[in-house]
C-alpha cells in the first residue's frame, strides 16, 4: 500500500494512525471496485407543439401520449431521465442493477409513484437488481420495478420512430413491480416470463385490500416469445416477430379506460427488413380485454379496446431518417357528442344540441416524422399528426368542451442523450 508523505507526517505527529489509514484505503478501494463498471447516462426531452385551429384539439388520449399535462400551443419540458446502472457481464453468476429516474412534468403521469401516491415531478421508471444463473445458455432475472414486456413503442421517447405515442401504446401496461426472467434458446428464439403484484404501475401496489378486492395470493402474470430471422435469411435477417401477454388485476386505469378490476393485454408485433437498404416496415396489434371491474360494460359496448398500427421507416442518409405511422383503434366511448343544428324556417333562428354518444369510438390517425441529427448526441425531429373520429365530436378545445371531429398537431422535438 502506498501512503503519501502528508499522511506519513500526520502519523508521525500522532494525529492519525497508520492502521486507520490502511483500513480507510481498503474501504475506498472496495467502493472504487464496485463502482468501476457502473455507468451514468440519460437524456433531456423537450418539445414545441402547435395544434392547428382554435383550441388545443386534445383528445382524451392526448394524441397517443399518456405522459404529461396538455402541451398544445407552446414550449415544453417533457422529462429528464437519469440512468445509473451496472450491466450484467459475461460471468456465469453475474450481478448488476439499473435505476431510471424521471424528473419533470411527465414524471407525474408515468404512474410509478409508490402506494403513498407521492408525486412532485419525480418518479422511478425502473429500479431492479439483475442476476444471471448458469442454466443452459444463461437465465437472467430482474427483480424490482421494470418496463412491461409488451408493446412496439418504448416508454423512452427517443427510442421510438415518432415523437407522439400510438393509441396502442396508451392501452398497454407500462411498468410492473415483480420478478422477470429471460432466456435465450438461440440467436433466433428468446422468451420472457414473470410475476408481478398488479398489471398497473403503482410501486408495491397490491391486488388485495385496501387496494383491491382480490385474495392476498392473487398476482399478475406475463410471458412473451421473440423470433429473430438469422443471417441465412438474406435481406430478411434481423427481422423479428414478437408475441406477449400480461394479465392480472389493475388497481387503476390503463390509459383511463378501465376501472379497478382484472384485465388481460394481448400484443403481437413484427419488424420486417426489405431488399431496399435502410427501409423497414412494422406492424403492431394490441387488444385490452377488461374481464371485470366497476367500469366494465358501464358505457355502450363495454371497456374492451383494440388498436392496430403500421410503421414505415427509411434511413435515407447517416443523419436523415423518415418515419410514417398509420393507425386505427376502437376505444371506449368517453366524452363524445353528436352536434345537431336545427334552423327554424319561420324565424331562421338556429338551435344547436349536443347529444352524448355511448358506443365505442373508432379513431384513425396518420403521423409523419422527419428526423435529422445535425448535432452530436441530439435527436431532432419535426412531426405532423392528424387524428379523426369516425363519428361524433371527440376532440376538445382549450376551454374543455368536446367540439371537434378532426385534429391536427405540428410538433418539434429535441432530445439530448448523455
C-alpha positions as CSV (number, residue, x, y, z in Angstrom):
1,X,0.0,0.0,0.0
2,X,1.4,3.4,-1.0
3,X,0.8,6.2,1.5
4,X,1.5,9.9,0.6
5,X,4.1,12.0,2.5
6,X,1.4,14.3,4.1
7,X,-0.3,11.2,5.7
8,X,3.1,9.9,7.0
9,X,3.7,13.3,8.5
10,X,0.4,13.3,10.3
11,X,1.0,9.8,11.6
12,X,4.4,10.9,12.9
13,X,2.8,13.6,14.9
14,X,0.2,11.2,16.3
15,X,-2.7,13.0,14.5
16,X,-3.7,9.8,12.6
17,X,-2.8,6.1,12.9
18,X,-1.4,4.1,10.0
19,X,-3.9,1.3,10.9
20,X,-6.9,3.6,10.4
21,X,-5.4,4.9,7.2
22,X,-4.9,1.4,5.9
23,X,-8.5,0.5,6.7
24,X,-9.8,3.6,5.0
25,X,-7.7,2.9,1.9
26,X,-9.1,-0.7,1.8
27,X,-12.7,0.6,2.1
28,X,-12.1,3.2,-0.6
29,X,-10.6,0.5,-2.9
30,X,-13.7,-1.7,-2.4
31,X,-16.0,1.2,-3.2
32,X,-14.0,2.0,-6.3
33,X,-14.0,-1.6,-7.4
34,X,-17.8,-1.8,-7.0
35,X,-18.3,1.4,-9.0
36,X,-15.8,0.7,-11.7
37,X,-18.3,-0.8,-14.0
38,X,-21.2,1.5,-13.1
39,X,-22.4,3.7,-15.9
40,X,-24.3,7.0,-15.8
41,X,-26.5,8.1,-18.7
42,X,-29.8,9.7,-19.6
43,X,-31.5,12.3,-21.7
44,X,-33.3,15.6,-21.6
45,X,-36.5,15.6,-23.7
46,X,-38.1,18.9,-24.8
47,X,-40.7,19.9,-27.4
48,X,-42.7,22.7,-29.0
49,X,-46.2,21.9,-30.1
50,X,-48.9,23.7,-32.1
51,X,-52.4,22.4,-32.6
52,X,-53.9,23.8,-35.7
53,X,-57.1,25.8,-35.3
54,X,-58.9,27.2,-32.3
55,X,-58.4,25.4,-29.0
56,X,-55.8,22.7,-28.3
57,X,-57.6,19.8,-30.0
58,X,-56.7,17.5,-27.2
59,X,-58.3,14.0,-27.2
60,X,-58.7,12.0,-24.1
61,X,-55.5,10.2,-25.0
62,X,-53.6,13.4,-25.6
63,X,-52.6,12.4,-29.1
64,X,-51.5,9.0,-28.2
65,X,-49.3,10.1,-25.3
66,X,-50.4,9.4,-21.8
67,X,-47.5,11.4,-20.4
68,X,-47.6,14.9,-19.1
69,X,-50.0,17.8,-18.9
70,X,-51.6,19.2,-22.1
71,X,-48.8,20.6,-24.2
72,X,-50.6,22.4,-27.0
73,X,-49.5,25.8,-28.4
74,X,-46.3,26.3,-26.5
75,X,-42.9,25.1,-25.5
76,X,-42.5,22.1,-23.2
77,X,-40.0,20.3,-20.9
78,X,-41.2,16.7,-21.2
79,X,-38.9,14.8,-19.0
80,X,-35.3,14.3,-17.8
81,X,-34.1,10.8,-17.3
82,X,-31.1,9.8,-15.2
83,X,-29.9,6.2,-15.5
84,X,-27.4,4.6,-13.1
85,X,-26.6,1.0,-14.0
86,X,-24.2,-1.8,-13.8
87,X,-25.0,-4.2,-16.7
88,X,-24.5,-7.9,-16.4
89,X,-21.1,-9.1,-17.6
90,X,-20.2,-12.5,-19.1
91,X,-19.7,-14.2,-15.7
92,X,-21.8,-17.3,-15.0
93,X,-23.1,-15.8,-11.8
94,X,-23.2,-12.2,-13.0
95,X,-25.0,-9.5,-11.0
96,X,-25.9,-5.9,-11.7
97,X,-28.6,-3.3,-11.3
98,X,-30.4,-0.4,-13.1
99,X,-32.2,2.6,-11.9
100,X,-34.0,5.0,-14.2
101,X,-35.2,8.2,-12.5
102,X,-37.6,10.7,-14.1
103,X,-37.8,14.4,-13.4
104,X,-40.2,16.9,-14.9
105,X,-43.9,17.0,-15.8
106,X,-44.1,13.6,-17.5
107,X,-42.9,12.0,-14.2
108,X,-46.2,12.9,-12.6
109,X,-48.3,10.8,-15.0
110,X,-45.9,7.9,-15.6
111,X,-47.9,6.3,-12.7
112,X,-45.0,4.6,-10.9
113,X,-45.4,6.5,-7.6
114,X,-45.4,4.3,-4.5
115,X,-48.6,3.4,-2.7
116,X,-48.4,6.6,-0.8
117,X,-49.2,8.4,-4.0
118,X,-46.4,11.0,-3.7
119,X,-45.7,13.0,-6.8
120,X,-43.9,16.3,-7.5
121,X,-42.1,16.0,-10.8
122,X,-40.2,12.9,-9.7
123,X,-40.8,9.2,-10.4
124,X,-38.9,5.9,-10.6
125,X,-39.3,4.5,-14.1
126,X,-37.3,1.4,-13.4
127,X,-35.3,0.1,-10.4
128,X,-34.2,-3.5,-10.3
129,X,-31.5,-5.9,-9.3
130,X,-30.3,-8.1,-12.3
131,X,-28.9,-11.6,-11.8
132,X,-27.7,-14.4,-14.0
133,X,-27.8,-18.1,-13.3
134,X,-25.7,-20.7,-15.2
135,X,-28.7,-22.6,-16.6
136,X,-28.2,-23.6,-20.2
137,X,-27.3,-20.5,-22.2
138,X,-27.8,-18.4,-19.1
139,X,-31.0,-17.5,-17.3
140,X,-31.3,-13.8,-16.5
141,X,-33.5,-12.3,-13.8
142,X,-34.8,-8.8,-12.9
143,X,-36.4,-8.2,-9.5
144,X,-37.9,-4.8,-8.7
145,X,-39.6,-2.3,-11.0
146,X,-39.2,-2.9,-14.7
147,X,-40.8,-1.9,-18.1
148,X,-43.6,-4.0,-19.4
149,X,-42.8,-6.8,-21.9
150,X,-45.5,-5.9,-24.4
151,X,-45.5,-3.0,-26.9
152,X,-43.9,-1.8,-30.2
153,X,-43.1,1.6,-28.7
154,X,-40.9,2.3,-25.7
155,X,-41.7,4.4,-22.6
156,X,-38.4,6.2,-23.6
157,X,-39.4,8.7,-26.3
158,X,-36.1,8.7,-28.0
159,X,-36.2,5.0,-28.8
160,X,-39.4,5.4,-30.8
161,X,-39.7,6.3,-34.5
162,X,-42.2,9.1,-33.8
163,X,-42.5,11.8,-31.2
164,X,-46.1,11.2,-30.2
165,X,-47.2,7.7,-29.0
166,X,-49.6,5.4,-30.7
167,X,-53.1,4.6,-29.4
168,X,-51.9,1.0,-28.9
169,X,-49.2,2.3,-26.5
170,X,-51.8,4.1,-24.4
171,X,-53.8,0.9,-23.7
172,X,-50.7,-1.2,-22.8
173,X,-49.4,-1.7,-19.3
174,X,-46.2,0.4,-18.7
175,X,-44.3,-0.9,-15.7
176,X,-44.6,-3.7,-13.1
177,X,-43.2,-4.5,-9.6
178,X,-42.2,-8.1,-9.6
179,X,-39.8,-10.7,-10.9
180,X,-39.0,-11.2,-14.6
181,X,-36.9,-14.0,-16.2
182,X,-35.4,-14.0,-19.7
183,X,-33.9,-17.0,-21.5
184,X,-32.4,-17.1,-25.0
185,X,-32.5,-20.5,-26.6
186,X,-30.5,-19.3,-29.6
187,X,-29.9,-16.2,-31.6
188,X,-33.3,-16.8,-33.2
189,X,-35.5,-17.6,-30.2
190,X,-35.8,-16.0,-26.8
191,X,-38.6,-15.9,-24.2
192,X,-39.5,-14.0,-21.1
193,X,-41.8,-14.8,-18.2
194,X,-42.7,-13.1,-15.0
195,X,-44.9,-12.5,-12.0
196,X,-45.9,-9.1,-10.6
197,X,-48.1,-7.6,-7.9
198,X,-50.5,-6.0,-10.4
199,X,-50.7,-5.0,-14.1
200,X,-50.7,-1.4,-13.0
201,X,-47.7,0.9,-12.5
202,X,-48.1,1.6,-8.8
203,X,-44.9,0.5,-7.0
204,X,-45.5,-2.0,-4.2
205,X,-49.3,-2.0,-5.1
206,X,-51.4,-5.0,-4.2
207,X,-54.5,-6.7,-5.6
208,X,-55.8,-7.2,-2.1
209,X,-57.3,-4.8,0.4
210,X,-57.0,-1.9,0.9
211,X,-56.0,-1.5,-2.8
212,X,-58.2,-4.2,-4.3
213,X,-60.8,-6.9,-3.6
214,X,-58.7,-9.9,-4.6
215,X,-57.1,-12.5,-2.4
216,X,-53.7,-11.9,-0.8
217,X,-52.2,-14.6,-3.0
218,X,-53.5,-13.0,-6.3
219,X,-50.8,-11.9,-8.6
220,X,-50.3,-10.8,-12.2
221,X,-48.5,-13.0,-14.8
222,X,-46.8,-12.3,-18.1
223,X,-45.0,-14.1,-20.9
224,X,-43.6,-13.5,-24.3
225,X,-41.7,-15.1,-27.2
226,X,-39.5,-13.4,-29.7
227,X,-38.3,-14.8,-33.1
228,X,-35.4,-13.2,-35.0
229,X,-34.5,-14.0,-38.6
230,X,-30.9,-15.4,-38.8
231,X,-28.3,-14.2,-41.3
232,X,-29.1,-17.1,-43.6
233,X,-32.4,-15.5,-44.5
234,X,-30.8,-12.9,-46.7
235,X,-32.3,-9.4,-46.7
236,X,-34.8,-10.5,-44.1
237,X,-32.0,-11.0,-41.5
238,X,-32.7,-9.1,-38.3
239,X,-36.5,-9.1,-38.9
240,X,-38.5,-10.0,-35.8
241,X,-41.8,-11.5,-34.7
242,X,-43.0,-10.9,-31.1
243,X,-46.0,-12.2,-29.1
244,X,-46.7,-11.2,-25.5
245,X,-49.5,-11.3,-22.9
246,X,-49.9,-9.6,-19.5
247,X,-52.9,-10.5,-17.2
248,X,-53.9,-9.6,-13.7
249,X,-55.5,-7.0,-11.5
250,X,-55.5,-3.3,-12.4
251,X,-55.5,-1.0,-9.4
252,X,-56.3,2.0,-11.6
253,X,-56.9,2.7,-15.2
254,X,-54.6,1.9,-18.1
255,X,-55.0,4.9,-20.4
256,X,-58.1,5.9,-18.5
257,X,-60.4,3.3,-20.0
258,X,-60.7,0.7,-17.2
259,X,-61.8,0.9,-13.7
260,X,-60.5,-1.3,-10.9
261,X,-60.6,-5.0,-12.0
262,X,-58.9,-7.8,-13.8
263,X,-57.7,-7.4,-17.3
264,X,-55.6,-9.0,-20.0
265,X,-53.3,-7.3,-22.6
266,X,-52.6,-9.2,-25.7
267,X,-49.8,-8.0,-28.1
268,X,-48.4,-9.1,-31.4
269,X,-45.8,-7.1,-33.4
270,X,-43.3,-7.5,-36.2
271,X,-40.5,-5.6,-37.8
272,X,-39.6,-6.6,-41.4
273,X,-36.4,-5.7,-43.3
274,X,-36.7,-5.2,-47.1
275,X,-34.3,-5.5,-50.1
276,X,-34.1,-1.7,-50.1
277,X,-31.2,-0.7,-47.8
278,X,-32.4,1.4,-44.8
279,X,-36.2,0.6,-45.4
280,X,-38.1,-1.3,-42.7
281,X,-41.8,-1.9,-42.1
282,X,-43.5,-2.7,-38.8
283,X,-46.9,-3.8,-37.5
284,X,-48.4,-3.8,-34.0
285,X,-51.7,-5.1,-32.7
286,X,-52.9,-4.5,-29.1
287,X,-56.1,-5.9,-27.5
288,X,-57.1,-5.0,-24.0
289,X,-59.6,-7.4,-22.5
290,X,-61.3,-6.0,-19.4
291,X,-62.6,-9.1,-17.6
292,X,-64.2,-7.4,-14.7
293,X,-64.4,-4.1,-12.8
294,X,-66.6,-1.2,-12.0
295,X,-66.2,0.3,-15.5
296,X,-66.7,-2.9,-17.5
297,X,-69.9,-2.6,-19.6
298,X,-70.7,0.6,-17.9
299,X,-70.7,2.5,-21.2
300,X,-72.1,1.2,-24.5
301,X,-70.3,-1.9,-25.8
302,X,-68.1,-2.2,-22.7
303,X,-64.5,-1.2,-21.9
304,X,-62.5,-3.6,-24.1
305,X,-60.3,-1.8,-26.6
306,X,-58.0,-2.6,-29.5
307,X,-55.6,-0.7,-31.7
308,X,-53.5,-1.6,-34.8
309,X,-50.6,0.4,-36.2
310,X,-48.5,0.1,-39.4
311,X,-45.0,1.6,-39.4
312,X,-42.6,2.5,-42.2
313,X,-39.0,3.8,-41.6
314,X,-36.4,4.8,-44.1
315,X,-32.8,5.7,-43.2
316,X,-32.1,8.0,-46.2
317,X,-28.6,9.1,-45.1
318,X,-26.4,8.8,-42.0
319,X,-28.2,11.8,-40.4
320,X,-31.6,11.8,-42.1
321,X,-34.4,9.3,-41.5
322,X,-38.1,9.4,-42.4
323,X,-40.9,7.7,-40.4
324,X,-44.6,7.1,-41.1
325,X,-47.3,5.6,-38.8
326,X,-50.9,4.9,-39.7
327,X,-53.2,3.5,-37.0
328,X,-56.8,2.8,-36.1
329,X,-58.3,1.9,-32.8
330,X,-61.7,1.2,-31.3
331,X,-61.7,2.9,-28.0
332,X,-64.4,3.3,-25.3
333,X,-67.0,6.0,-25.6
334,X,-66.0,8.6,-23.1
335,X,-66.6,12.3,-23.7
336,X,-68.1,12.3,-27.2
337,X,-71.0,14.2,-28.5
338,X,-73.0,14.4,-31.7
339,X,-73.7,18.0,-32.8
340,X,-77.1,18.8,-34.4
341,X,-78.1,22.2,-35.7
342,X,-81.8,22.9,-36.5
343,X,-83.0,26.0,-38.2
344,X,-86.5,27.4,-37.6
345,X,-88.0,28.1,-41.0
346,X,-90.2,30.9,-39.6
347,X,-87.6,32.8,-37.6
348,X,-84.5,31.5,-39.3
349,X,-83.0,31.1,-35.8
350,X,-80.7,28.1,-35.2
351,X,-80.7,25.8,-32.3
352,X,-77.6,23.6,-31.6
353,X,-77.9,20.5,-29.5
354,X,-75.2,18.2,-28.1
355,X,-76.1,14.6,-27.5
356,X,-73.8,12.2,-25.7
357,X,-72.6,9.1,-27.6
358,X,-72.2,5.9,-25.6
359,X,-70.9,3.4,-28.2
360,X,-67.2,2.8,-28.7
361,X,-65.2,5.4,-30.7
362,X,-63.2,4.4,-33.7
363,X,-60.3,6.8,-34.3
364,X,-57.9,6.9,-37.2
365,X,-54.5,8.7,-37.1
366,X,-51.7,9.4,-39.5
367,X,-48.3,10.6,-38.3
368,X,-45.3,11.7,-40.3
369,X,-41.9,12.4,-38.8
370,X,-38.7,13.8,-40.2
371,X,-35.6,13.2,-38.1
372,X,-32.3,15.0,-38.9
373,X,-29.5,14.5,-36.4
374,X,-27.5,17.7,-37.1
375,X,-25.9,18.0,-33.6
376,X,-23.9,15.2,-31.9
377,X,-25.9,13.3,-29.3
378,X,-29.1,15.2,-30.2
379,X,-32.3,13.7,-31.7
380,X,-34.0,16.5,-33.6
381,X,-37.3,15.8,-35.4
382,X,-40.3,17.6,-36.9
383,X,-43.7,15.8,-36.8
384,X,-47.2,16.3,-38.2
385,X,-50.1,14.3,-36.9
386,X,-53.8,14.1,-38.0
387,X,-56.4,12.4,-35.8
388,X,-60.1,11.8,-36.9
389,X,-63.0,10.1,-35.3
390,X,-65.4,8.1,-37.4
391,X,-68.5,9.8,-36.0
392,X,-69.3,12.4,-33.4
393,X,-67.2,15.0,-31.8
394,X,-64.2,13.6,-29.9
395,X,-61.6,16.3,-29.6
396,X,-61.8,19.2,-27.2
397,X,-60.8,22.8,-27.4
398,X,-58.7,24.6,-24.8
399,X,-61.8,25.5,-22.8
400,X,-62.8,21.9,-22.4
401,X,-66.0,21.3,-24.4
402,X,-65.7,18.5,-27.0
403,X,-66.3,20.3,-30.3
404,X,-64.0,18.8,-32.9
405,X,-64.1,15.7,-35.1
406,X,-60.6,16.2,-36.5
407,X,-57.4,17.5,-35.0
408,X,-54.0,18.3,-36.4
409,X,-50.8,18.6,-34.5
410,X,-47.4,20.0,-35.5
411,X,-44.5,19.4,-33.2
412,X,-40.7,19.8,-32.9
413,X,-38.8,17.5,-30.6
414,X,-35.2,17.9,-29.3
415,X,-33.7,15.2,-27.1
416,X,-30.1,15.3,-25.8
417,X,-28.7,12.0,-24.8
418,X,-25.7,11.8,-22.5
